[in-house]
Amino acid sequence: MFWKKKPFPEILFLLLISAVVYLPNIGKLTYFKDDWYYIYDGMVGGAEVFHEMFRIDRPARGYFFELYFFLFGPNPLPYHLSAFLWRGLSAIGALWIFNIIWPKERKFTFLAALLFAIYPGYFWWISAIEYQPMIASLALQVFSIAFTLKVIQLNFAQGGGRSIKKAAYIIGAILTGWSYIALVDYAIGMEVFRFLCVYLLVNRNSRFGVWMRLLDTFKA
């Protein structure tokens, strides 16, 4: 069947297992640690207060929190649901990356994406307000890398020819790439992972030595 040839079953199971992990007690979650500080500032100074909080070092995060507080106010549940949605997108993006690099290893790519989805990465993952930019940035990171890999795939398939699809992937890679760094500046370390993914894709069947493989990766 067509849908079995595509990663739709894997995506469905990723979201279902993630829901089992994150959603059972989500209605009981409230503010944790510095979440109180963010909500208090929003209630006292309004949504615009977040501009001043992040004006010096991370201004994009100020706009991010302003939008969230404007939409959800002090209600914690939407923040936790939003965090889950970002995590779901991250898992799908990770699965996309792994499927591009290892297209014939569906079991492995699914398990790798599942581990990516259910391991929080830090102990305060239930701080859905303070850590919302980090969770959103993670989703933008993986999609930016996936878009980059798709551009390279199209270059292989088309001999470097241009297309609307290729242009869309390029624009998507750039916009999501700049956005994730604007939200979490230290996440720029993920660019090393982008390079490694490109290295694996470009040199999947290469018989050259390591220096030639690195040169081909930089060219790509």
C-alpha positions as CSV (number, residue, x, y, z in Angstrom):
1,M,0.0,0.0,0.0
2,F,1.1,3.6,-0.8
3,W,0.9,4.8,2.8
4,K,3.1,2.0,4.1
5,K,5.9,3.0,1.7
6,K,5.9,6.5,3.2
7,P,6.7,7.2,6.9
8,F,3.1,7.8,7.8
9,P,2.9,4.7,10.2
10,E,6.1,5.8,11.9
11,I,4.8,9.4,12.3
12,L,1.6,8.1,13.8
13,F,3.3,5.9,16.3
14,L,5.8,8.7,17.2
15,L,2.9,11.0,18.1
16,L,0.9,8.3,19.9
17,I,3.9,7.2,22.1
18,S,4.8,10.8,22.7
19,A,1.3,11.5,23.8
20,V,1.4,8.6,26.2
21,V,4.7,10.0,27.7
22,Y,3.7,13.7,27.9
23,L,0.0,14.1,28.1
24,P,-1.6,11.9,30.8
25,N,-1.1,14.4,33.6
26,I,-0.9,17.6,31.5
27,G,-4.1,19.0,33.0
28,K,-2.4,19.0,36.4
29,L,0.7,20.8,35.4
30,T,1.1,24.4,36.4
31,Y,4.0,26.9,36.8
32,F,7.4,25.5,37.7
33,K,10.5,27.4,38.9
34,D,11.0,30.6,36.9
35,D,7.6,30.2,35.1
36,W,6.2,32.1,38.1
37,Y,8.5,35.0,37.3
38,Y,7.5,35.2,33.7
39,I,3.8,35.0,34.4
40,Y,4.1,37.6,37.2
41,D,5.9,40.0,34.9
42,G,3.3,39.5,32.2
43,M,0.4,40.1,34.6
44,V,2.0,43.3,36.0
45,G,3.5,44.8,32.9
46,G,1.4,43.3,30.1
47,A,2.7,41.4,27.1
48,E,4.9,44.2,26.1
49,V,7.1,43.8,29.2
50,F,8.9,40.9,27.5
51,H,10.6,43.2,25.1
52,E,12.4,45.0,27.9
53,M,13.3,41.7,29.5
54,F,15.1,40.4,26.4
55,R,16.0,43.7,24.7
56,I,19.7,43.6,25.3
57,D,20.7,40.0,24.5
58,R,17.8,38.1,22.9
59,P,15.2,40.5,21.4
60,A,13.5,37.8,19.3
61,R,12.6,35.9,22.5
62,G,10.8,39.1,23.7
63,Y,8.5,39.0,20.6
64,F,8.1,35.2,21.1
65,F,6.9,35.6,24.7
66,E,4.7,38.6,23.9
67,L,2.8,36.5,21.3
68,Y,2.4,33.6,23.7
69,F,1.2,35.8,26.6
70,F,-1.1,37.7,24.3
71,L,-2.7,34.4,23.2
72,F,-2.7,32.4,26.4
73,G,-2.3,34.9,29.3
74,P,-1.5,33.3,32.6
75,N,-3.3,30.0,31.8
76,P,-0.6,27.2,32.0
77,L,-2.4,24.5,30.1
78,P,-2.0,26.0,26.6
79,Y,1.7,26.5,27.2
80,H,2.1,22.8,28.1
81,L,0.0,21.8,25.0
82,S,2.1,24.0,22.8
83,A,5.3,22.5,24.2
84,F,3.9,19.0,23.3
85,L,3.1,20.2,19.8
86,W,6.7,21.5,19.3
87,R,8.0,18.2,20.6
88,G,5.9,16.3,18.1
89,L,7.2,18.5,15.3
90,S,10.7,17.9,16.5
91,A,10.2,14.2,16.4
92,I,8.8,14.3,12.9
93,G,11.7,16.5,11.7
94,A,14.2,14.1,13.3
95,L,12.5,11.1,11.6
96,W,12.8,13.0,8.3
97,I,16.5,13.6,8.7
98,F,17.2,10.0,9.6
99,N,15.1,8.7,6.7
100,I,17.1,10.9,4.3
101,I,20.4,9.7,5.6
102,W,19.4,6.0,6.0
103,P,16.5,5.5,3.7
104,K,16.6,1.7,3.9
105,E,16.8,1.5,7.7
106,R,13.2,2.2,8.7
107,K,13.3,0.4,12.1
108,F,16.5,2.2,13.1
109,T,15.3,5.6,12.0
110,F,12.0,5.1,13.9
111,L,13.7,4.1,17.1
112,A,16.2,7.0,16.8
113,A,13.4,9.5,16.3
114,L,11.5,7.9,19.2
115,L,14.4,8.4,21.6
116,F,14.7,11.9,20.3
117,A,11.0,12.5,21.1
118,I,10.7,11.1,24.6
119,Y,14.1,12.1,26.1
120,P,13.6,15.6,27.4
121,G,17.2,16.7,27.0
122,Y,17.1,18.7,30.3
123,F,15.5,18.1,33.7
124,W,13.1,21.1,33.6
125,W,11.1,20.0,30.6
126,I,7.9,20.6,32.5
127,S,8.7,24.3,32.7
128,A,6.7,24.9,29.6
129,I,6.7,28.7,29.8
130,E,10.4,29.5,30.5
131,Y,11.6,26.7,28.2
132,Q,9.1,27.2,25.4
133,P,11.7,29.0,23.2
134,M,14.2,26.2,23.7
135,I,11.5,23.6,22.7
136,A,10.5,25.7,19.7
137,S,14.1,26.3,18.7
138,L,14.7,22.5,18.7
139,A,11.9,22.0,16.2
140,L,13.2,24.7,14.0
141,Q,16.7,23.2,14.2
142,V,15.8,19.8,12.9
143,F,13.6,21.2,10.1
144,S,16.3,23.5,9.0
145,I,18.7,20.6,8.7
146,A,16.1,18.5,6.9
147,F,15.5,21.3,4.4
148,T,19.3,21.5,3.8
149,L,19.5,17.8,3.1
150,K,16.5,17.9,0.7
151,V,18.3,20.7,-1.3
152,I,21.4,18.5,-1.6
153,Q,19.2,15.5,-2.6
154,L,17.6,17.6,-5.4
155,N,21.1,18.7,-6.5
156,F,22.0,15.0,-6.9
157,A,18.8,14.2,-8.7
158,Q,18.8,17.3,-11.0
159,G,22.5,17.8,-11.6
160,G,22.3,21.1,-9.8
161,G,19.3,22.3,-11.7
162,R,17.0,24.8,-10.1
163,S,13.3,24.3,-9.3
164,I,10.5,25.9,-7.3
165,K,10.8,23.0,-4.8
166,K,14.5,23.5,-4.4
167,A,14.1,27.3,-3.9
168,A,11.4,26.6,-1.2
169,Y,13.7,24.2,0.7
170,I,16.6,26.8,0.5
171,I,14.4,29.6,1.9
172,G,13.0,27.2,4.5
173,A,16.4,26.2,5.6
174,I,17.6,29.8,5.9
175,L,14.5,31.1,7.7
176,T,14.3,28.3,10.2
177,G,18.1,28.4,10.7
178,W,18.2,32.0,11.6
179,S,15.0,31.7,13.7
180,Y,16.3,28.9,16.0
181,I,19.5,30.9,16.6
182,A,17.6,34.0,17.3
183,L,15.6,32.2,20.0
184,V,18.5,30.3,21.5
185,D,21.9,31.7,20.6
186,Y,24.0,28.9,22.1
187,A,22.1,26.3,20.0
188,I,24.4,27.4,17.1
189,G,26.4,24.3,18.1
190,M,23.8,22.4,16.1
191,E,25.5,23.6,12.9
192,V,28.1,21.0,13.6
193,F,25.4,18.4,13.5
194,R,24.2,19.9,10.2
195,F,27.7,19.5,8.8
196,L,27.8,15.9,10.0
197,C,24.5,15.1,8.4
198,V,25.6,16.6,5.1
199,Y,28.8,14.6,5.3
200,L,26.9,11.4,5.8
201,L,24.5,12.1,2.9
202,V,27.2,13.3,0.4
203,N,29.6,10.4,1.2
204,R,27.1,7.6,1.5
205,N,28.7,5.6,-1.4
206,S,32.0,7.5,-1.6
207,R,35.3,5.5,-1.9
208,F,37.5,8.6,-1.5
209,G,39.7,9.3,1.5
210,V,38.6,11.4,4.4
211,W,40.0,14.7,3.0
212,M,38.3,14.4,-0.3
213,R,35.0,13.5,1.6
214,L,35.4,16.7,3.7
215,L,36.0,18.7,0.5
216,D,32.8,17.3,-1.1
217,T,30.9,18.1,2.1
218,F,32.0,21.7,2.0
219,K,31.1,22.0,-1.6
220,A,27.6,20.6,-0.9
